[in-house]
Amino acid sequence: MLTTGTRPTVTYWCEATAYTTTGAAFPLGSRPAPTPRLALRWLRSRAQDIADQLDSPAARPVRAWIHDEYEHERVLHHLVHGEPYTVTAYEDTTRYLLTAQPTR
């Protein structure tokens, strides 16, 4: 017997947060994305915004990540396979986390 069913809809929750050494968290933005590629686009956009605010030495790794096509393929691989992905940047006493994760 054939059955038809609906595939569960997967969306991706994206967020950016800054953490201080005291443990305080400052949300820098969040949003749902309907596809892994749009989640990646949001992460790259927020990473660019963060890099623009950082001193040059701290911004370099963020800018490198923004242009790293191989790493972007890893992001998509993680998300397509139901795994979260996080990229972290540091500057002095602040840690920036950009995360995308599948939701159902």
Biopython code that builds the backbone (N, CA, C, O; Angstrom):
import numpy as np
from Bio.PDB.StructureBuilder import StructureBuilder

atoms = [
    (1, "MET", "N", (0.842, -1.164, 0.000)),
    (1, "MET", "CA", (0.000, 0.000, 0.000)),
    (1, "MET", "C", (0.893, 1.234, 0.000)),
    (1, "MET", "O", (1.868, 1.320, 0.747)),
    (2, "LEU", "N", (0.540, 2.174, -0.844)),
    (2, "LEU", "CA", (1.262, 3.434, -0.884)),
    (2, "LEU", "C", (0.598, 4.427, 0.039)),
    (2, "LEU", "O", (-0.627, 4.527, 0.110)),
    (3, "THR", "N", (1.410, 5.134, 0.719)),
    (3, "THR", "CA", (0.864, 6.194, 1.562)),
    (3, "THR", "C", (1.531, 7.497, 1.166)),
    (3, "THR", "O", (2.689, 7.540, 0.751)),
    (4, "THR", "N", (0.783, 8.511, 1.306)),
    (4, "THR", "CA", (1.368, 9.824, 1.065)),
    (4, "THR", "C", (1.410, 10.551, 2.389)),
    (4, "THR", "O", (0.475, 10.491, 3.187)),
    (5, "GLY", "N", (2.440, 11.191, 2.587)),
    (5, "GLY", "CA", (2.586, 11.958, 3.819)),
    (5, "GLY", "C", (3.300, 13.250, 3.505)),
    (5, "GLY", "O", (3.878, 13.437, 2.434)),
    (6, "THR", "N", (3.241, 14.083, 4.425)),
    (6, "THR", "CA", (3.951, 15.335, 4.230)),
    (6, "THR", "C", (5.280, 15.257, 4.953)),
    (6, "THR", "O", (5.383, 14.746, 6.069)),
    (7, "ARG", "N", (6.263, 15.767, 4.301)),
    (7, "ARG", "CA", (7.569, 15.856, 4.942)),
    (7, "ARG", "C", (7.522, 16.944, 5.989)),
    (7, "ARG", "O", (6.934, 18.001, 5.762)),
    (8, "PRO", "N", (8.132, 16.700, 7.127)),
    (8, "PRO", "CA", (8.152, 17.774, 8.116)),
    (8, "PRO", "C", (8.889, 18.993, 7.551)),
    (8, "PRO", "O", (9.919, 18.868, 6.889)),
    (9, "THR", "N", (8.349, 20.135, 7.823)),
    (9, "THR", "CA", (8.976, 21.359, 7.352)),
    (9, "THR", "C", (10.143, 21.708, 8.263)),
    (9, "THR", "O", (9.996, 21.812, 9.481)),
    (10, "VAL", "N", (11.282, 21.881, 7.656)),
    (10, "VAL", "CA", (12.462, 22.282, 8.415)),
    (10, "VAL", "C", (12.754, 23.732, 8.086)),
    (10, "VAL", "O", (12.853, 24.111, 6.919)),
    (11, "THR", "N", (12.889, 24.526, 9.110)),
    (11, "THR", "CA", (13.379, 25.886, 8.942)),
    (11, "THR", "C", (14.663, 25.987, 9.752)),
    (11, "THR", "O", (15.054, 25.042, 10.437)),
    (12, "TYR", "N", (15.292, 27.106, 9.670)),
    (12, "TYR", "CA", (16.582, 27.282, 10.330)),
    (12, "TYR", "C", (16.538, 28.554, 11.162)),
    (12, "TYR", "O", (16.216, 29.630, 10.658)),
    (13, "TRP", "N", (16.866, 28.415, 12.444)),
    (13, "TRP", "CA", (16.885, 29.570, 13.332)),
    (13, "TRP", "C", (18.302, 30.125, 13.354)),
    (13, "TRP", "O", (19.259, 29.398, 13.621)),
    (14, "CYS", "N", (18.428, 31.398, 13.074)),
    (14, "CYS", "CA", (19.729, 32.059, 13.009)),
    (14, "CYS", "C", (19.781, 33.129, 14.091)),
    (14, "CYS", "O", (18.811, 33.857, 14.306)),
    (15, "GLU", "N", (20.920, 33.217, 14.768)),
    (15, "GLU", "CA", (21.054, 34.265, 15.767)),
    (15, "GLU", "C", (22.506, 34.672, 15.941)),
    (15, "GLU", "O", (23.428, 33.896, 15.690)),
    (16, "ALA", "N", (22.679, 35.899, 16.373)),
    (16, "ALA", "CA", (23.999, 36.444, 16.686)),
    (16, "ALA", "C", (23.921, 37.016, 18.093)),
    (16, "ALA", "O", (22.986, 37.742, 18.432)),
    (17, "THR", "N", (24.916, 36.678, 18.908)),
    (17, "THR", "CA", (24.944, 37.131, 20.297)),
    (17, "THR", "C", (26.361, 37.509, 20.675)),
    (17, "THR", "O", (27.317, 36.841, 20.280)),
    (18, "ALA", "N", (26.497, 38.581, 21.442)),
    (18, "ALA", "CA", (27.794, 38.978, 21.995)),
    (18, "ALA", "C", (27.796, 38.610, 23.472)),
    (18, "ALA", "O", (26.819, 38.858, 24.179)),
    (19, "TYR", "N", (28.891, 38.019, 23.935)),
    (19, "TYR", "CA", (29.049, 37.639, 25.339)),
    (19, "TYR", "C", (30.266, 38.346, 25.910)),
    (19, "TYR", "O", (31.323, 38.394, 25.280)),
    (20, "THR", "N", (30.109, 38.896, 27.111)),
    (20, "THR", "CA", (31.242, 39.524, 27.787)),
    (20, "THR", "C", (31.894, 38.513, 28.715)),
    (20, "THR", "O", (31.357, 37.429, 28.940)),
    (21, "THR", "N", (33.049, 38.871, 29.251)),
    (21, "THR", "CA", (33.743, 37.969, 30.177)),
    (21, "THR", "C", (32.975, 37.799, 31.479)),
    (21, "THR", "O", (33.219, 36.841, 32.213)),
    (22, "THR", "N", (32.052, 38.705, 31.780)),
    (22, "THR", "CA", (31.236, 38.570, 32.988)),
    (22, "THR", "C", (30.042, 37.648, 32.759)),
    (22, "THR", "O", (29.293, 37.352, 33.691)),
    (23, "GLY", "N", (29.867, 37.198, 31.525)),
    (23, "GLY", "CA", (28.762, 36.299, 31.217)),
    (23, "GLY", "C", (27.520, 36.991, 30.692)),
    (23, "GLY", "O", (26.535, 36.331, 30.363)),
    (24, "ALA", "N", (27.554, 38.312, 30.609)),
    (24, "ALA", "CA", (26.398, 39.033, 30.077)),
    (24, "ALA", "C", (26.261, 38.730, 28.584)),
    (24, "ALA", "O", (27.249, 38.683, 27.851)),
    (25, "ALA", "N", (25.025, 38.530, 28.155)),
    (25, "ALA", "CA", (24.735, 38.233, 26.752)),
    (25, "ALA", "C", (23.960, 39.396, 26.140)),
    (25, "ALA", "O", (23.026, 39.928, 26.740)),
    (26, "PHE", "N", (24.367, 39.774, 24.943)),
    (26, "PHE", "CA", (23.707, 40.853, 24.227)),
    (26, "PHE", "C", (23.267, 40.346, 22.859)),
    (26, "PHE", "O", (24.101, 40.134, 21.979)),
    (27, "PRO", "N", (21.953, 40.148, 22.673)),
    (27, "PRO", "CA", (21.463, 39.687, 21.369)),
    (27, "PRO", "C", (21.755, 40.736, 20.291)),
    (27, "PRO", "O", (21.493, 41.924, 20.475)),
    (28, "LEU", "N", (22.292, 40.277, 19.182)),
    (28, "LEU", "CA", (22.624, 41.161, 18.064)),
    (28, "LEU", "C", (21.722, 40.922, 16.858)),
    (28, "LEU", "O", (21.931, 41.503, 15.793)),
    (29, "GLY", "N", (20.741, 40.083, 17.028)),
    (29, "GLY", "CA", (19.803, 39.825, 15.945)),
    (29, "GLY", "C", (19.493, 38.349, 15.822)),
    (29, "GLY", "O", (20.308, 37.493, 16.166)),
    (30, "SER", "N", (18.307, 38.067, 15.330)),
    (30, "SER", "CA", (17.899, 36.683, 15.082)),
    (30, "SER", "C", (16.782, 36.692, 14.056)),
    (30, "SER", "O", (16.094, 37.693, 13.857)),
    (31, "ARG", "N", (16.624, 35.538, 13.407)),
    (31, "ARG", "CA", (15.532, 35.409, 12.440)),
    (31, "ARG", "C", (15.451, 33.970, 11.949)),
    (31, "ARG", "O", (16.447, 33.247, 11.978)),
    (32, "PRO", "N", (14.284, 33.554, 11.502)),
    (32, "PRO", "CA", (14.181, 32.247, 10.858)),
    (32, "PRO", "C", (14.599, 32.368, 9.393)),
    (32, "PRO", "O", (14.475, 33.430, 8.783)),
    (33, "ALA", "N", (15.085, 31.281, 8.852)),
    (33, "ALA", "CA", (15.422, 31.220, 7.424)),
    (33, "ALA", "C", (14.774, 29.958, 6.861)),
    (33, "ALA", "O", (14.847, 28.906, 7.496)),
    (34, "PRO", "N", (14.149, 30.029, 5.697)),
    (34, "PRO", "CA", (13.453, 28.866, 5.152)),
    (34, "PRO", "C", (14.364, 27.819, 4.521)),
    (34, "PRO", "O", (13.936, 26.685, 4.309)),
    (35, "THR", "N", (15.615, 28.176, 4.216)),
    (35, "THR", "CA", (16.525, 27.226, 3.570)),
    (35, "THR", "C", (17.921, 27.350, 4.185)),
    (35, "THR", "O", (18.252, 28.382, 4.769)),
    (36, "PRO", "N", (18.738, 26.301, 4.055)),
    (36, "PRO", "CA", (20.115, 26.403, 4.547)),
    (36, "PRO", "C", (20.887, 27.541, 3.875)),
    (36, "PRO", "O", (21.667, 28.232, 4.529)),
    (37, "ARG", "N", (20.675, 27.733, 2.591)),
    (37, "ARG", "CA", (21.408, 28.783, 1.875)),
    (37, "ARG", "C", (21.035, 30.175, 2.389)),
    (37, "ARG", "O", (21.896, 31.048, 2.493)),
    (38, "LEU", "N", (19.762, 30.384, 2.710)),
    (38, "LEU", "CA", (19.359, 31.682, 3.260)),
    (38, "LEU", "C", (19.866, 31.850, 4.690)),
    (38, "LEU", "O", (20.156, 32.967, 5.118)),
    (39, "ALA", "N", (19.975, 30.753, 5.428)),
    (39, "ALA", "CA", (20.577, 30.822, 6.765)),
    (39, "ALA", "C", (22.034, 31.252, 6.649)),
    (39, "ALA", "O", (22.494, 32.107, 7.406)),
    (40, "LEU", "N", (22.759, 30.664, 5.708)),
    (40, "LEU", "CA", (24.153, 31.041, 5.481)),
    (40, "LEU", "C", (24.252, 32.509, 5.068)),
    (40, "LEU", "O", (25.134, 33.229, 5.535)),
    (41, "ARG", "N", (23.363, 32.944, 4.208)),
    (41, "ARG", "CA", (23.381, 34.344, 3.775)),
    (41, "ARG", "C", (23.211, 35.275, 4.974)),
    (41, "ARG", "O", (23.886, 36.301, 5.072)),
    (42, "TRP", "N", (22.298, 34.909, 5.896)),
    (42, "TRP", "CA", (22.088, 35.737, 7.082)),
    (42, "TRP", "C", (23.343, 35.739, 7.955)),
    (42, "TRP", "O", (23.757, 36.794, 8.436)),
    (43, "LEU", "N", (23.953, 34.566, 8.165)),
    (43, "LEU", "CA", (25.180, 34.498, 8.965)),
    (43, "LEU", "C", (26.265, 35.389, 8.361)),
    (43, "LEU", "O", (26.937, 36.126, 9.082)),
    (44, "ARG", "N", (26.433, 35.323, 7.061)),
    (44, "ARG", "CA", (27.457, 36.144, 6.398)),
    (44, "ARG", "C", (27.151, 37.630, 6.548)),
    (44, "ARG", "O", (28.059, 38.430, 6.774)),
    (45, "SER", "N", (25.900, 37.999, 6.428)),
    (45, "SER", "CA", (25.518, 39.402, 6.566)),
    (45, "SER", "C", (25.798, 39.914, 7.976)),
    (45, "SER", "O", (26.349, 41.001, 8.151)),
    (46, "ARG", "N", (25.415, 39.128, 8.975)),
    (46, "ARG", "CA", (25.670, 39.540, 10.369)),
    (46, "ARG", "C", (27.162, 39.539, 10.655)),
    (46, "ARG", "O", (27.646, 40.411, 11.377)),
    (47, "ALA", "N", (27.897, 38.586, 10.111)),
    (47, "ALA", "CA", (29.349, 38.561, 10.310)),
    (47, "ALA", "C", (29.973, 39.827, 9.727)),
    (47, "ALA", "O", (30.887, 40.399, 10.322)),
    (48, "GLN", "N", (29.487, 40.261, 8.578)),
    (48, "GLN", "CA", (29.998, 41.498, 7.978)),
    (48, "GLN", "C", (29.709, 42.689, 8.882)),
    (48, "GLN", "O", (30.572, 43.543, 9.085)),
    (49, "ASP", "N", (28.490, 42.749, 9.428)),
    (49, "ASP", "CA", (28.134, 43.841, 10.335)),
    (49, "ASP", "C", (29.048, 43.854, 11.560)),
    (49, "ASP", "O", (29.500, 44.912, 11.997)),
    (50, "ILE", "N", (29.313, 42.674, 12.105)),
    (50, "ILE", "CA", (30.184, 42.578, 13.281)),
    (50, "ILE", "C", (31.611, 42.965, 12.908)),
    (50, "ILE", "O", (32.248, 43.735, 13.626)),
    (51, "ALA", "N", (32.115, 42.446, 11.805)),
    (51, "ALA", "CA", (33.485, 42.755, 11.376)),
    (51, "ALA", "C", (33.670, 44.257, 11.181)),
    (51, "ALA", "O", (34.733, 44.798, 11.486)),
    (52, "ASP", "N", (32.647, 44.926, 10.677)),
    (52, "ASP", "CA", (32.735, 46.370, 10.459)),
    (52, "ASP", "C", (32.911, 47.138, 11.768)),
    (52, "ASP", "O", (33.412, 48.262, 11.765)),
    (53, "GLN", "N", (32.503, 46.537, 12.881)),
    (53, "GLN", "CA", (32.595, 47.197, 14.186)),
    (53, "GLN", "C", (33.871, 46.847, 14.949)),
    (53, "GLN", "O", (34.197, 47.502, 15.939)),
    (54, "LEU", "N", (34.589, 45.827, 14.501)),
    (54, "LEU", "CA", (35.771, 45.361, 15.219)),
    (54, "LEU", "C", (37.027, 46.097, 14.770)),
    (54, "LEU", "O", (37.092, 46.640, 13.667)),
    (55, "ASP", "N", (38.028, 46.101, 15.662)),
    (55, "ASP", "CA", (39.348, 46.596, 15.269)),
    (55, "ASP", "C", (39.905, 45.654, 14.213)),
    (55, "ASP", "O", (39.518, 44.487, 14.142)),
    (56, "SER", "N", (40.802, 46.160, 13.406)),
    (56, "SER", "CA", (41.320, 45.405, 12.269)),
    (56, "SER", "C", (41.848, 44.010, 12.613)),
    (56, "SER", "O", (41.492, 43.054, 11.924)),
    (57, "PRO", "N", (42.688, 43.849, 13.656)),
    (57, "PRO", "CA", (43.194, 42.495, 13.940)),
    (57, "PRO", "C", (42.077, 41.498, 14.265)),
    (57, "PRO", "O", (42.143, 40.340, 13.854)),
    (58, "ALA", "N", (41.067, 41.937, 14.990)),
    (58, "ALA", "CA", (39.962, 41.042, 15.349)),
    (58, "ALA", "C", (39.037, 40.800, 14.161)),
    (58, "ALA", "O", (38.399, 39.751, 14.074)),
    (59, "ALA", "N", (38.963, 41.757, 13.255)),
    (59, "ALA", "CA", (38.067, 41.629, 12.101)),
    (59, "ALA", "C", (38.620, 40.686, 11.040)),
    (59, "ALA", "O", (37.852, 40.110, 10.269)),
    (60, "ARG", "N", (39.937, 40.519, 10.988)),
    (60, "ARG", "CA", (40.544, 39.702, 9.924)),
    (60, "ARG", "C", (39.980, 38.282, 9.849)),
    (60, "ARG", "O", (39.590, 37.852, 8.764)),
    (61, "PRO", "N", (39.920, 37.534, 10.963)),
    (61, "PRO", "CA", (39.376, 36.170, 10.858)),
    (61, "PRO", "C", (37.902, 36.147, 10.446)),
    (61, "PRO", "O", (37.458, 35.228, 9.757)),
    (62, "VAL", "N", (37.156, 37.156, 10.868)),
    (62, "VAL", "CA", (35.737, 37.226, 10.495)),
    (62, "VAL", "C", (35.621, 37.464, 8.993)),
    (62, "VAL", "O", (34.830, 36.811, 8.313)),
    (63, "ARG", "N", (36.400, 38.386, 8.489)),
    (63, "ARG", "CA", (36.370, 38.664, 7.045)),
    (63, "ARG", "C", (36.856, 37.456, 6.239)),
    (63, "ARG", "O", (36.353, 37.188, 5.148)),
    (64, "ALA", "N", (37.827, 36.739, 6.777)),
    (64, "ALA", "CA", (38.293, 35.521, 6.099)),
    (64, "ALA", "C", (37.160, 34.500, 6.031)),
    (64, "ALA", "O", (36.965, 33.862, 4.997)),
    (65, "TRP", "N", (36.408, 34.339, 7.126)),
    (65, "TRP", "CA", (35.284, 33.400, 7.140)),
    (65, "TRP", "C", (34.228, 33.829, 6.118)),
    (65, "TRP", "O", (33.665, 32.988, 5.417)),
    (66, "ILE", "N", (33.962, 35.115, 6.033)),
    (66, "ILE", "CA", (32.950, 35.626, 5.100)),
    (66, "ILE", "C", (33.265, 35.207, 3.663)),
    (66, "ILE", "O", (32.350, 34.969, 2.875)),
    (67, "HIS", "N", (34.541, 35.115, 3.319)),
    (67, "HIS", "CA", (34.950, 34.805, 1.943)),
    (67, "HIS", "C", (35.407, 33.361, 1.751)),
    (67, "HIS", "O", (35.887, 33.009, 0.674)),
    (68, "ASP", "N", (35.269, 32.530, 2.762)),
    (68, "ASP", "CA", (35.757, 31.144, 2.711)),
    (68, "ASP", "C", (34.685, 30.215, 2.136)),
    (68, "ASP", "O", (33.839, 29.706, 2.871)),
    (69, "GLU", "N", (34.725, 29.998, 0.826)),
    (69, "GLU", "CA", (33.715, 29.174, 0.150)),
    (69, "GLU", "C", (33.705, 27.731, 0.661)),
    (69, "GLU", "O", (32.642, 27.124, 0.786)),
    (70, "TYR", "N", (34.878, 27.188, 0.954)),
    (70, "TYR", "CA", (34.944, 25.820, 1.480)),
    (70, "TYR", "C", (34.197, 25.731, 2.806)),
    (70, "TYR", "O", (33.446, 24.782, 3.031)),
    (71, "GLU", "N", (34.395, 26.700, 3.674)),
    (71, "GLU", "CA", (33.705, 26.695, 4.966)),
    (71, "GLU", "C", (32.205, 26.876, 4.779)),
    (71, "GLU", "O", (31.417, 26.307, 5.533)),
    (72, "HIS", "N", (31.806, 27.651, 3.798)),
    (72, "HIS", "CA", (30.372, 27.827, 3.532)),
    (72, "HIS", "C", (29.734, 26.502, 3.112)),
    (72, "HIS", "O", (28.589, 26.222, 3.467)),
    (73, "GLU", "N", (30.472, 25.692, 2.360)),
    (73, "GLU", "CA", (29.960, 24.362, 2.005)),
    (73, "GLU", "C", (29.792, 23.504, 3.258)),
    (73, "GLU", "O", (28.848, 22.720, 3.355)),
    (74, "ARG", "N", (30.704, 23.652, 4.208)),
    (74, "ARG", "CA", (30.578, 22.932, 5.484)),
    (74, "ARG", "C", (29.327, 23.383, 6.241)),
    (74, "ARG", "O", (28.618, 22.562, 6.824)),
    (75, "VAL", "N", (29.062, 24.690, 6.230)),
    (75, "VAL", "CA", (27.856, 25.213, 6.878)),
    (75, "VAL", "C", (26.631, 24.539, 6.278)),
    (75, "VAL", "O", (25.782, 24.022, 7.004)),
    (76, "LEU", "N", (26.543, 24.544, 4.961)),
    (76, "LEU", "CA", (25.389, 23.948, 4.281)),
    (76, "LEU", "C", (25.285, 22.460, 4.584)),
    (76, "LEU", "O", (24.188, 21.950, 4.809)),
    (77, "HIS", "N", (26.407, 21.764, 4.591)),
    (77, "HIS", "CA", (26.415, 20.332, 4.901)),
    (77, "HIS", "C", (25.850, 20.083, 6.302)),
    (77, "HIS", "O", (24.997, 19.215, 6.488)),
    (78, "HIS", "N", (26.326, 20.840, 7.274)),
    (78, "HIS", "CA", (25.822, 20.680, 8.644)),
    (78, "HIS", "C", (24.308, 20.901, 8.695)),
    (78, "HIS", "O", (23.576, 20.083, 9.252)),
    (79, "LEU", "N", (23.851, 21.996, 8.119)),
    (79, "LEU", "CA", (22.431, 22.333, 8.207)),
    (79, "LEU", "C", (21.556, 21.320, 7.481)),
    (79, "LEU", "O", (20.516, 20.916, 8.001)),
    (80, "VAL", "N", (21.963, 20.909, 6.290)),
    (80, "VAL", "CA", (21.186, 19.930, 5.521)),
    (80, "VAL", "C", (21.074, 18.614, 6.281)),
    (80, "VAL", "O", (20.059, 17.923, 6.185)),
    (81, "HIS", "N", (22.101, 18.271, 7.026)),
    (81, "HIS", "CA", (22.100, 17.019, 7.786)),
    (81, "HIS", "C", (21.567, 17.182, 9.208)),
    (81, "HIS", "O", (21.775, 16.312, 10.054)),
    (82, "GLY", "N", (20.882, 18.292, 9.470)),
    (82, "GLY", "CA", (20.213, 18.474, 10.750)),
    (82, "GLY", "C", (21.111, 18.881, 11.896)),
    (82, "GLY", "O", (20.726, 18.751, 13.058)),
    (83, "GLU", "N", (22.298, 19.372, 11.595)),
    (83, "GLU", "CA", (23.249, 19.751, 12.638)),
    (83, "GLU", "C", (23.365, 21.275, 12.720)),
    (83, "GLU", "O", (23.284, 21.958, 11.698)),
    (84, "PRO", "N", (23.552, 21.809, 13.924)),
    (84, "PRO", "CA", (23.762, 23.254, 14.047)),
    (84, "PRO", "C", (25.163, 23.639, 13.584)),
    (84, "PRO", "O", (26.054, 22.795, 13.491)),
    (85, "TYR", "N", (25.339, 24.904, 13.300)),
    (85, "TYR", "CA", (26.651, 25.428, 12.921)),
    (85, "TYR", "C", (26.853, 26.741, 13.663)),
    (85, "TYR", "O", (25.953, 27.579, 13.717)),
    (86, "THR", "N", (28.040, 26.913, 14.233)),
    (86, "THR", "CA", (28.380, 28.148, 14.940)),
    (86, "THR", "C", (29.746, 28.637, 14.494)),
    (86, "THR", "O", (30.685, 27.855, 14.349)),
    (87, "VAL", "N", (29.839, 29.926, 14.281)),
    (87, "VAL", "CA", (31.134, 30.567, 14.039)),
    (87, "VAL", "C", (31.325, 31.580, 15.168)),
    (87, "VAL", "O", (30.394, 32.293, 15.542)),
    (88, "THR", "N", (32.543, 31.632, 15.702)),
    (88, "THR", "CA", (32.843, 32.487, 16.848)),
    (88, "THR", "C", (33.947, 33.476, 16.493)),
    (88, "THR", "O", (34.919, 33.129, 15.822)),
    (89, "ALA", "N", (33.781, 34.701, 16.950)),
    (89, "ALA", "CA", (34.807, 35.734, 16.786)),
    (89, "ALA", "C", (35.101, 36.328, 18.157)),
    (89, "ALA", "O", (34.235, 36.366, 19.031)),
    (90, "TYR", "N", (36.328, 36.787, 18.328)),
    (90, "TYR", "CA", (36.752, 37.349, 19.613)),
    (90, "TYR", "C", (37.353, 38.729, 19.420)),
    (90, "TYR", "O", (38.021, 39.007, 18.424)),
    (91, "GLU", "N", (37.098, 39.584, 20.400)),
    (91, "GLU", "CA", (37.805, 40.863, 20.477)),
    (91, "GLU", "C", (37.913, 41.238, 21.945)),
    (91, "GLU", "O", (36.904, 41.423, 22.626)),
    (92, "ASP", "N", (39.124, 41.347, 22.418)),
    (92, "ASP", "CA", (39.402, 41.724, 23.802)),
    (92, "ASP", "C", (38.528, 40.942, 24.780)),
    (92, "ASP", "O", (38.778, 39.763, 25.030)),
    (93, "THR", "N", (37.510, 41.591, 25.333)),
    (93, "THR", "CA", (36.689, 40.962, 26.368)),
    (93, "THR", "C", (35.326, 40.518, 25.854)),
    (93, "THR", "O", (34.424, 40.244, 26.645)),
    (94, "THR", "N", (35.171, 40.447, 24.554)),
    (94, "THR", "CA", (33.870, 40.082, 23.982)),
    (94, "THR", "C", (34.021, 38.919, 23.014)),
    (94, "THR", "O", (34.954, 38.858, 22.213)),
    (95, "ARG", "N", (33.069, 37.999, 23.116)),
    (95, "ARG", "CA", (33.012, 36.843, 22.213)),
    (95, "ARG", "C", (31.705, 36.958, 21.432)),
    (95, "ARG", "O", (30.648, 37.191, 22.019)),
    (96, "TYR", "N", (31.773, 36.797, 20.126)),
    (96, "TYR", "CA", (30.600, 36.894, 19.254)),
    (96, "TYR", "C", (30.287, 35.515, 18.691)),
    (96, "TYR", "O", (31.146, 34.879, 18.080)),
    (97, "LEU", "N", (29.063, 35.057, 18.896)),
    (97, "LEU", "CA", (28.634, 33.769, 18.349)),
    (97, "LEU", "C", (27.547, 34.000, 17.314)),
    (97, "LEU", "O", (26.551, 34.675, 17.574)),
    (98, "LEU", "N", (27.758, 33.428, 16.139)),
    (98, "LEU", "CA", (26.739, 33.430, 15.093)),
    (98, "LEU", "C", (26.366, 31.977, 14.864)),
    (98, "LEU", "O", (27.223, 31.151, 14.550)),
    (99, "THR", "N", (25.096, 31.667, 15.021)),
    (99, "THR", "CA", (24.640, 30.283, 14.980)),
    (99, "THR", "C", (23.440, 30.133, 14.057)),
    (99, "THR", "O", (22.567, 30.999, 13.997)),
    (100, "ALA", "N", (23.416, 29.019, 13.341)),
    (100, "ALA", "CA", (22.232, 28.608, 12.578)),
    (100, "ALA", "C", (21.963, 27.163, 12.960)),
    (100, "ALA", "O", (22.880, 26.344, 13.022)),
    (101, "GLN", "N", (20.698, 26.859, 13.216)),
    (101, "GLN", "CA", (20.352, 25.487, 13.574)),
    (101, "GLN", "C", (18.980, 25.127, 13.026)),
    (101, "GLN", "O", (18.077, 25.962, 12.976)),
    (102, "PRO", "N", (18.836, 23.868, 12.616)),
    (102, "PRO", "CA", (17.544, 23.420, 12.098)),
    (102, "PRO", "C", (16.493, 23.391, 13.206)),
    (102, "PRO", "O", (16.794, 23.092, 14.362)),
    (103, "THR", "N", (15.279, 23.702, 12.837)),
    (103, "THR", "CA", (14.135, 23.587, 13.747)),
    (103, "THR", "C", (13.052, 22.807, 13.021)),
    (103, "THR", "O", (13.095, 22.688, 11.797)),
    (104, "ARG", "N", (12.113, 22.291, 13.732)),
    (104, "ARG", "CA", (10.987, 21.567, 13.113)),
    (104, "ARG", "C", (9.697, 22.126, 13.622)),
    (104, "ARG", "O", (8.626, 21.662, 13.230)),
]
sb = StructureBuilder()
sb.init_structure("model")
sb.init_model(0)
sb.init_chain("A")
sb.init_seg("    ")
for serial, (resi, resn, name, xyz) in enumerate(atoms, 1):
    if name == "N":
        sb.init_residue(resn, " ", resi, " ")
    sb.init_atom(name, np.array(xyz, "f"), 0.0, 1.0, " ", f" {name:<3s}", serial, name[0])
structure = sb.get_structure()
